[in-house]
Amino acid sequence: HVNTKVCSSMPGGDYIPSPRDNIDDIPDKIIRDLWKQADDKEYEGILQWATIVKVKDLPKGTKVLGSTTQRKIKRDGTYKSRHCVHGFSQIQGVHYDRKSSPCVAQSSLRALISIAASKKATLKFIDFTQAYTQSDLPPEEYAYIAPPIGRNLDEDGDEVVWHITRSLYGMKQSGRNWYLKIRQWLENYGFDPSDADPCVFHKKTDKGFVSIGLYVDDMVIASTDSEAEEQMIKAMGAEFDFTDQGDLTEVLGMQVHQTDEDITITHSNYIKNMAKTFLRGEANRKEHKTPASKELPDLVASACDTKDQPEEKLLSEYRSLVGSLLYCAVTTRPDISYAVGMLSRALNSPTDRLLDEAKRVLYYLVLTADLGLRYVRGAPTKLYGMTDSDWSTRRSTSGYVFFLAGAAIAYLSKKQPTIALSSTEAEIMAASLGALEAVYLRSLLRDLGISTDEPTDLFIDNKGVIDLSHDYVANERTKHIERRHFKVRELVHEATIRVKYISTKDNVADIFTKPLDKADFLDKRAKLLNTPRA
């Protein structure tokens, strides 16, 4: 990185040139030099392995891909330039073969962190520098790209292009090439990739284990063997260029707080930035103790039924806000999952009332910005889950949650695919959905060295569903239910899961299915996040 910070008192200190701008045209010398330094850092990295070719010497019929330089000022004030190829002009079968590449699932990342807490492991963070450019292109995918303005002429004044043999940002196959390169290295070093999540890797050592979660160029390392971890990082440094950030404090916008007692992940900075964006100019900040009002389901149903077209301004603001809330919901704040899920059903037909409901969720987050998922050091590595549903005359809502090391690692609030004719039918759909998640989590934990010999407990507050989970029953009220919704029964008979009864009062999954009153919500939130009741 270019370790130059923005000075707020500097004229034009927040100026970011557009991709079409020529840096030499910036009038302020200080700002021009800062951006030139960032650009030079990026281009020099590319030219270490790219070849400069005169346009007039290109083979006949060669297609040159366009490119631009994207620039930004990062949160820490660093000036950052990234040169990107116009991937939209690439043609499959001509410029690349395949392009798909995985990223670690949020539930996998939370599972990794929870295991680190349970096993009293350290959490480290590595950031790969220009990760995509560290992976080679197959010879048949070598490409010619147009350099940025200011670098498209050689010393003789002839127009030139870059002949690249490595992946560049913007190319459709770059993510895939990078993943295959780092995966191959990890496998060669002795790591086993997880069958459940291809971006999770595990290696058993003489003194413990080293586990890895990979999100593109961000690597989270959990380890109980510091010596093996250091040797791995040193060996990786001989092959890749990266920055060892030390203890994990932030990943994917989440703050990670590690103490001797617990590991907590929060989104406090992200929430504060959302408030600046969406609550700007609103003088009277409201304090809401719950994210959803009792009227939310009816408001959503009414909005979905309307044929009126919303104003473009309302549509844009609503979608932007709900999308921002959604990221928070799927990472560290499961307590807003139901509210955000309901709001998402009206993305094409929002109303002013629904926008107020979306802002209510944000008000609630601002009030509770420091809350997050808290995993206890030394806690047992026993996985268990809960499922629930809210029976509705329309499509019901399923909810499930699974716990490890004290807090949730996997959860979901989702509209059911068909209309349920009874509460039992709605509950069996939710139970089977949760059972499928249990299969995935058991596989993931097994790959991470956690024993799954015992069935996973799945708690349900409907005795009829518990009976259906064990017995083969076909009567007037159940014979129409699709076979796939009885997957839970198959897993019970295989001893993969063990269904148990729990009272509605103690069923934390209830928080994913309906708006709860304040007292009930706060009780379930405390269990969900493993934090003291407010």
Legacy VTK file of the C-alpha trace (Angstrom):
# vtk DataFile Version 3.0
C-alpha trace
ASCII
DATASET POLYDATA
POINTS 534 float
0.000 0.000 0.000
1.000 3.630 -0.412
1.445 4.656 3.211
0.460 8.271 2.708
-2.462 9.651 4.674
-4.982 12.301 3.727
-4.563 15.585 5.545
-7.978 17.143 6.174
-6.515 20.640 6.046
-4.896 19.965 2.676
-6.549 21.792 -0.254
-8.485 19.171 -2.193
-7.432 16.489 0.293
-10.524 14.434 -0.483
-10.244 14.785 -4.260
-10.464 11.471 -6.119
-9.636 11.576 -9.849
-12.029 9.794 -12.191
-10.761 6.862 -14.300
-10.597 9.176 -17.340
-8.504 11.844 -15.620
-4.840 12.329 -16.401
-3.028 12.687 -13.063
-0.658 15.240 -14.615
-3.618 17.597 -15.089
-4.326 17.928 -11.329
-3.411 21.546 -10.482
-2.524 20.979 -6.813
1.030 19.605 -6.718
0.680 17.893 -3.335
-2.472 16.030 -4.340
-1.040 15.276 -7.791
2.079 13.728 -6.256
0.048 11.622 -3.816
-2.106 10.148 -6.576
0.915 9.750 -8.846
2.625 7.768 -6.109
-0.428 5.514 -5.771
-0.661 5.027 -9.543
3.055 4.298 -9.902
2.833 1.665 -7.178
0.014 -0.086 -9.056
1.566 0.124 -12.529
5.024 -0.956 -11.383
3.474 -4.080 -9.869
1.891 -4.922 -13.229
4.969 -4.173 -15.311
7.067 -6.600 -13.270
5.600 -9.383 -15.395
3.845 -7.608 -18.313
5.532 -6.909 -21.642
5.264 -3.589 -23.478
4.446 -4.082 -27.170
4.138 -1.472 -29.915
0.670 -1.385 -31.475
2.154 -1.499 -34.966
3.882 -4.785 -34.069
0.710 -6.560 -32.905
-0.337 -9.745 -34.734
-3.024 -9.081 -37.306
-6.560 -9.358 -35.909
-5.473 -9.007 -32.272
-8.229 -7.697 -30.000
-6.959 -5.218 -27.410
-8.993 -5.073 -24.202
-9.678 -1.647 -22.726
-8.783 -0.771 -19.152
-9.229 1.978 -16.574
-7.664 2.971 -13.282
-10.084 3.088 -10.358
-9.069 5.203 -7.373
-10.313 5.584 -3.811
-9.299 6.930 -0.430
-9.506 4.071 2.073
-10.919 4.344 5.587
-7.429 4.763 7.054
-6.676 7.678 4.704
-4.518 5.667 2.282
-4.586 6.652 -1.403
-5.332 3.536 -3.446
-5.215 2.945 -7.205
-6.363 -0.217 -8.953
-5.927 -0.785 -12.690
-8.813 -2.845 -14.065
-9.401 -4.543 -17.395
-12.732 -4.034 -19.156
-13.936 -7.545 -18.441
-17.299 -6.777 -19.995
-15.631 -6.909 -23.416
-14.269 -10.418 -22.856
-15.885 -13.317 -24.714
-16.189 -16.768 -23.158
-14.370 -19.344 -25.251
-12.131 -16.643 -26.709
-10.587 -14.792 -23.751
-11.397 -17.259 -20.977
-12.935 -20.662 -20.345
-14.476 -20.639 -16.854
-14.937 -17.837 -14.332
-16.672 -19.053 -11.157
-14.798 -18.759 -7.856
-15.936 -19.300 -4.245
-15.753 -17.135 -1.120
-15.987 -18.355 2.444
-19.605 -18.422 3.679
-20.482 -16.134 6.572
-21.659 -19.106 8.623
-18.328 -20.843 7.955
-16.409 -17.784 9.084
-18.489 -17.541 12.271
-17.959 -21.277 12.868
-14.198 -20.799 12.497
-14.227 -17.921 14.998
-16.402 -19.858 17.456
-14.054 -22.866 17.293
-11.108 -20.540 17.892
-12.880 -19.322 21.031
-13.788 -22.815 22.175
-10.263 -24.185 21.611
-8.630 -21.004 23.001
-6.875 -20.501 19.678
-5.326 -17.332 18.286
-6.886 -15.508 15.343
-4.556 -13.862 12.825
-5.218 -11.915 9.649
-3.328 -11.787 6.345
-4.060 -9.398 3.475
-2.639 -10.422 0.092
-1.208 -7.591 -2.010
-2.629 -7.371 -5.549
-3.843 -10.945 -5.100
-5.217 -11.438 -8.594
-1.936 -10.431 -10.196
-0.175 -13.194 -8.262
-1.932 -15.873 -10.315
-0.810 -16.885 -13.798
-3.005 -16.939 -16.872
-3.011 -20.112 -18.997
-1.056 -19.443 -22.242
-4.263 -19.529 -24.282
-5.658 -16.675 -22.135
-2.742 -14.255 -22.448
-4.154 -10.859 -23.393
-3.282 -7.450 -24.750
-4.663 -4.482 -22.812
-4.599 -0.752 -23.412
-2.450 1.100 -20.830
-3.814 4.129 -18.919
-3.490 7.680 -20.188
0.084 8.860 -19.785
1.561 5.391 -20.255
0.243 4.563 -23.711
3.254 6.020 -25.571
6.853 4.843 -25.536
10.005 6.967 -25.670
9.710 7.217 -29.462
6.123 8.461 -29.244
4.708 5.225 -30.654
1.463 3.899 -29.210
1.950 0.766 -27.083
-0.124 -1.900 -25.310
0.613 -4.278 -22.442
0.881 -8.014 -23.082
-0.181 -9.627 -19.808
0.520 -13.184 -18.676
-1.074 -12.897 -15.240
-4.597 -12.168 -14.061
-5.636 -8.560 -13.661
-8.528 -7.053 -11.737
-11.574 -6.745 -13.936
-10.887 -9.905 -15.938
-13.724 -12.379 -15.551
-11.439 -15.328 -14.801
-9.152 -13.532 -12.319
-10.973 -14.607 -9.162
-10.990 -18.223 -10.260
-7.298 -18.194 -11.181
-6.345 -16.699 -7.828
-8.432 -19.208 -5.882
-6.946 -22.168 -7.743
-3.420 -20.838 -7.146
-3.789 -20.350 -3.377
-5.758 -23.597 -2.998
-3.041 -25.586 -4.757
-0.369 -24.075 -2.525
-2.317 -24.824 0.659
-2.979 -28.407 -0.426
0.688 -28.923 -1.285
1.598 -27.610 2.168
-0.628 -30.199 3.821
-3.956 -28.437 4.311
-7.191 -30.287 3.612
-9.973 -28.241 1.973
-13.414 -28.666 3.501
-16.028 -30.550 1.506
-18.682 -28.288 3.035
-16.957 -25.006 2.158
-14.133 -24.915 -0.427
-12.698 -21.761 1.170
-12.100 -23.406 4.550
-8.844 -25.341 5.065
-7.602 -27.360 8.033
-4.317 -28.944 9.031
-3.739 -31.074 12.100
-0.315 -30.575 13.687
1.649 -32.250 16.477
0.622 -29.540 18.955
-2.890 -28.758 17.753
-4.240 -27.394 14.495
-4.134 -24.557 11.978
-7.397 -23.644 10.229
-7.954 -21.067 7.491
-10.929 -19.137 6.125
-10.315 -17.432 2.762
-12.361 -14.541 1.377
-10.660 -13.622 -1.926
-7.497 -11.831 -0.712
-8.333 -11.856 3.010
-7.149 -14.834 5.061
-8.249 -15.556 8.630
-6.027 -18.048 10.477
-7.119 -19.858 13.655
-4.363 -21.793 15.380
-3.437 -23.571 18.597
0.093 -24.240 17.324
1.974 -20.952 17.017
5.144 -22.608 15.753
3.346 -24.379 12.892
1.477 -21.176 12.091
4.692 -19.134 11.872
6.338 -21.750 9.656
3.332 -21.750 7.342
3.300 -17.950 7.068
7.046 -17.908 6.384
6.707 -20.564 3.667
3.776 -18.696 2.132
5.858 -15.513 2.074
8.317 -17.197 -0.291
5.522 -17.685 -2.827
3.134 -14.762 -2.287
3.275 -11.061 -1.490
1.098 -10.171 1.501
0.854 -8.109 4.674
0.762 -9.947 7.990
-1.678 -7.849 10.025
-1.111 -9.805 13.237
-4.076 -10.396 15.521
-7.439 -10.309 13.770
-9.170 -7.010 14.605
-11.245 -6.416 11.473
-12.432 -8.506 8.540
-15.024 -7.737 5.847
-16.037 -4.562 7.687
-16.596 -6.432 10.969
-14.733 -5.561 14.159
-13.276 -8.548 16.042
-12.567 -8.079 19.747
-10.386 -10.784 21.297
-9.909 -11.131 25.054
-8.899 -13.973 27.367
-12.587 -14.576 28.124
-14.281 -14.314 24.723
-14.242 -13.280 21.065
-16.904 -10.789 19.971
-17.692 -9.709 16.417
-19.583 -6.460 15.864
-20.462 -4.034 13.085
-20.299 -0.781 15.040
-18.324 1.192 12.433
-20.536 -0.017 9.591
-23.648 1.008 11.539
-22.249 4.481 12.224
-21.508 4.941 8.521
-25.048 3.823 7.635
-26.430 6.396 10.040
-24.372 9.139 8.392
-25.688 8.115 4.989
-29.368 7.454 5.642
-30.166 9.535 8.729
-28.358 12.660 7.586
-30.296 15.801 8.476
-32.779 14.010 10.739
-32.529 15.965 13.960
-34.815 13.834 16.123
-33.213 10.428 16.451
-35.786 7.924 17.705
-34.942 5.248 20.240
-36.477 1.908 19.324
-35.861 -1.078 21.580
-37.000 -3.544 18.896
-36.265 -3.515 15.141
-39.791 -4.349 13.915
-43.212 -2.964 14.772
-46.269 -5.199 15.091
-47.673 -3.584 11.919
-44.739 -4.593 9.704
-46.259 -7.824 8.238
-49.491 -6.050 7.284
-47.606 -3.086 5.801
-45.508 -5.421 3.651
-48.550 -7.415 2.508
-50.382 -4.209 1.574
-47.369 -2.869 -0.340
-46.952 -6.133 -2.266
-50.640 -6.067 -3.257
-50.600 -2.510 -4.606
-50.250 -1.825 -8.317
-49.073 1.757 -7.831
-45.586 2.555 -9.090
-43.361 4.127 -6.385
-41.403 7.304 -7.071
-37.868 6.699 -8.306
-36.360 8.584 -5.355
-38.273 6.440 -2.843
-37.400 3.254 -4.720
-33.690 4.095 -4.795
-33.438 5.134 -1.146
-35.453 2.163 0.098
-33.458 -0.413 -1.859
-30.162 1.130 -0.825
-31.112 1.191 2.855
-32.539 -2.339 2.930
-29.507 -3.670 1.070
-27.191 -2.037 3.614
-29.223 -3.469 6.490
-29.141 -6.903 4.870
-25.338 -7.109 5.028
-25.478 -6.314 8.721
-28.171 -8.960 9.242
-26.270 -11.803 7.555
-22.961 -11.118 9.321
-23.158 -10.034 12.970
-26.738 -8.985 13.768
-29.182 -11.891 13.491
-31.598 -9.966 15.719
-32.672 -7.845 12.714
-33.022 -10.775 10.286
-36.808 -10.977 10.480
-37.341 -7.242 10.005
-34.919 -7.033 7.072
-36.368 -10.176 5.491
-39.875 -8.721 5.598
-38.710 -5.378 4.196
-36.937 -7.206 1.359
-40.235 -8.602 0.126
-41.330 -5.116 -0.959
-38.198 -4.007 -2.836
-40.262 -3.376 -5.988
-43.169 -1.638 -4.255
-41.964 0.325 -1.218
-44.119 2.924 0.512
-43.298 5.853 2.751
-44.468 3.797 5.736
-42.124 0.981 4.824
-39.248 3.427 4.472
-40.020 4.567 8.010
-39.962 0.907 9.103
-36.564 0.449 7.447
-35.268 3.526 9.253
-36.683 2.101 12.468
-34.325 -0.871 12.035
-31.440 1.539 11.555
-32.457 3.575 14.617
-32.458 0.335 16.584
-28.980 -0.549 15.285
-27.617 2.885 16.172
-28.959 2.451 19.695
-27.319 -0.996 19.970
-24.295 -0.454 17.701
-21.846 -2.156 20.064
-23.836 -5.389 20.269
-22.572 -8.436 18.400
-22.019 -12.165 18.574
-20.012 -13.198 21.637
-18.224 -16.562 21.632
-16.882 -17.807 24.973
-13.311 -19.043 25.370
-13.180 -22.667 26.461
-16.880 -23.334 25.805
-17.855 -26.883 24.733
-17.861 -27.532 20.971
-21.397 -28.925 21.063
-23.579 -27.869 18.139
-27.315 -27.546 18.667
-30.140 -25.753 16.891
-33.713 -24.519 17.109
-36.409 -24.099 14.461
-39.751 -22.323 14.403
-42.359 -20.881 12.056
-45.166 -18.350 12.205
-48.242 -19.837 10.589
-49.959 -17.365 8.287
-52.942 -17.424 5.925
-50.400 -16.452 3.294
-46.956 -18.000 3.090
-45.505 -18.547 6.533
-42.023 -17.607 7.685
-39.444 -20.232 8.658
-36.672 -19.539 11.123
-33.736 -21.508 12.463
-30.605 -20.862 14.488
-27.594 -23.002 15.437
-25.269 -22.314 18.359
-21.634 -23.038 19.109
-19.456 -21.615 21.900
-22.415 -19.729 23.326
-23.682 -17.688 20.356
-25.287 -18.183 16.948
-23.108 -19.350 14.062
-25.871 -20.013 11.494
-29.385 -18.580 11.241
-32.110 -17.797 8.742
-35.458 -16.048 8.405
-37.156 -17.037 5.152
-40.575 -17.012 3.513
-41.830 -20.530 2.910
-42.162 -21.720 -0.708
-45.818 -22.797 -0.418
-48.883 -21.950 1.659
-49.138 -24.111 4.777
-52.622 -25.340 5.674
-51.823 -25.804 9.355
-49.284 -24.786 11.959
-47.889 -28.336 11.906
-47.283 -28.130 8.176
-45.536 -24.779 8.578
-43.409 -26.165 11.409
-42.366 -29.310 9.508
-41.165 -27.102 6.635
-39.071 -25.062 9.081
-37.754 -28.198 10.782
-36.565 -29.743 7.518
-34.923 -26.471 6.488
-33.063 -26.419 9.794
-32.160 -30.090 9.464
-30.468 -29.427 6.125
-28.401 -26.670 7.722
-27.413 -29.113 10.464
-26.056 -31.516 7.818
-23.884 -28.747 6.348
-22.628 -27.562 9.754
-21.798 -31.090 10.885
-19.772 -31.619 7.723
-17.965 -28.306 8.214
-17.160 -29.008 11.864
-15.950 -32.498 11.003
-13.578 -30.993 8.427
-12.327 -28.607 11.127
-11.473 -31.449 13.475
-14.592 -31.339 15.659
-16.213 -34.672 16.526
-19.742 -35.220 15.198
-20.240 -38.782 16.442
-23.301 -37.786 18.451
-26.523 -36.620 16.733
-27.093 -32.875 16.677
-29.941 -31.737 18.916
-32.679 -29.828 17.097
-35.232 -28.164 19.378
-38.832 -27.633 18.171
-41.822 -26.196 20.045
-44.490 -28.204 18.163
-45.226 -31.727 19.470
-47.036 -32.676 16.261
-43.872 -32.059 14.268
-41.833 -34.080 16.756
-44.218 -37.004 16.174
-43.956 -36.579 12.382
-40.159 -36.506 12.715
-40.208 -40.015 14.163
-43.330 -41.751 12.851
-44.585 -42.542 9.365
-48.004 -40.903 9.391
-50.423 -40.348 6.507
-53.759 -38.790 7.346
-56.110 -36.145 5.972
-54.006 -33.309 7.423
-50.569 -34.487 6.321
-50.912 -36.642 3.204
-50.620 -33.629 0.852
-47.311 -32.355 2.317
-44.430 -32.688 -0.147
-41.918 -35.439 0.586
-38.969 -33.023 0.717
-40.430 -31.437 3.849
-39.975 -34.765 5.646
-36.196 -34.715 5.245
-36.009 -34.145 8.990
-37.539 -37.612 9.575
-34.926 -39.286 7.395
-32.125 -37.550 9.304
-33.648 -38.547 12.636
-33.740 -42.199 11.564
-30.124 -41.928 10.378
-29.176 -40.562 13.839
-27.801 -37.412 12.216
-30.084 -35.189 14.271
-32.098 -35.699 17.428
-35.393 -33.804 17.705
-36.329 -32.497 21.146
-39.143 -30.394 22.544
-38.641 -26.830 23.762
-41.234 -24.375 25.011
-42.128 -21.409 22.822
-40.863 -19.112 25.562
-37.367 -20.632 25.335
-37.284 -21.136 21.561
-34.837 -18.496 20.324
-35.787 -19.210 16.682
-39.072 -17.419 17.403
-37.173 -14.145 16.885
-36.846 -15.010 13.170
-40.556 -15.549 12.486
-42.562 -12.604 13.836
-42.343 -9.190 15.532
-41.992 -9.850 19.254
-42.958 -7.598 22.135
-40.128 -5.803 23.894
-39.649 -8.145 26.868
-39.735 -11.341 24.791
-37.442 -9.844 22.145
-34.803 -8.733 24.657
-34.794 -12.152 26.328
-34.294 -13.995 23.052
-31.749 -11.480 21.774
-29.622 -12.011 24.886
-29.550 -15.776 24.196
-29.018 -15.303 20.465
-26.026 -12.990 20.777
-24.844 -14.341 24.148
-24.866 -10.869 25.660
-26.416 -9.516 28.874
-30.106 -8.616 28.672
-30.537 -4.858 28.237
LINES 1 535
534 0 1 2 3 4 5 6 7 8 9 10 11 12 13 14 15 16 17 18 19 20 21 22 23 24 25 26 27 28 29 30 31 32 33 34 35 36 37 38 39 40 41 42 43 44 45 46 47 48 49 50 51 52 53 54 55 56 57 58 59 60 61 62 63 64 65 66 67 68 69 70 71 72 73 74 75 76 77 78 79 80 81 82 83 84 85 86 87 88 89 90 91 92 93 94 95 96 97 98 99 100 101 102 103 104 105 106 107 108 109 110 111 112 113 114 115 116 117 118 119 120 121 122 123 124 125 126 127 128 129 130 131 132 133 134 135 136 137 138 139 140 141 142 143 144 145 146 147 148 149 150 151 152 153 154 155 156 157 158 159 160 161 162 163 164 165 166 167 168 169 170 171 172 173 174 175 176 177 178 179 180 181 182 183 184 185 186 187 188 189 190 191 192 193 194 195 196 197 198 199 200 201 202 203 204 205 206 207 208 209 210 211 212 213 214 215 216 217 218 219 220 221 222 223 224 225 226 227 228 229 230 231 232 233 234 235 236 237 238 239 240 241 242 243 244 245 246 247 248 249 250 251 252 253 254 255 256 257 258 259 260 261 262 263 264 265 266 267 268 269 270 271 272 273 274 275 276 277 278 279 280 281 282 283 284 285 286 287 288 289 290 291 292 293 294 295 296 297 298 299 300 301 302 303 304 305 306 307 308 309 310 311 312 313 314 315 316 317 318 319 320 321 322 323 324 325 326 327 328 329 330 331 332 333 334 335 336 337 338 339 340 341 342 343 344 345 346 347 348 349 350 351 352 353 354 355 356 357 358 359 360 361 362 363 364 365 366 367 368 369 370 371 372 373 374 375 376 377 378 379 380 381 382 383 384 385 386 387 388 389 390 391 392 393 394 395 396 397 398 399 400 401 402 403 404 405 406 407 408 409 410 411 412 413 414 415 416 417 418 419 420 421 422 423 424 425 426 427 428 429 430 431 432 433 434 435 436 437 438 439 440 441 442 443 444 445 446 447 448 449 450 451 452 453 454 455 456 457 458 459 460 461 462 463 464 465 466 467 468 469 470 471 472 473 474 475 476 477 478 479 480 481 482 483 484 485 486 487 488 489 490 491 492 493 494 495 496 497 498 499 500 501 502 503 504 505 506 507 508 509 510 511 512 513 514 515 516 517 518 519 520 521 522 523 524 525 526 527 528 529 530 531 532 533
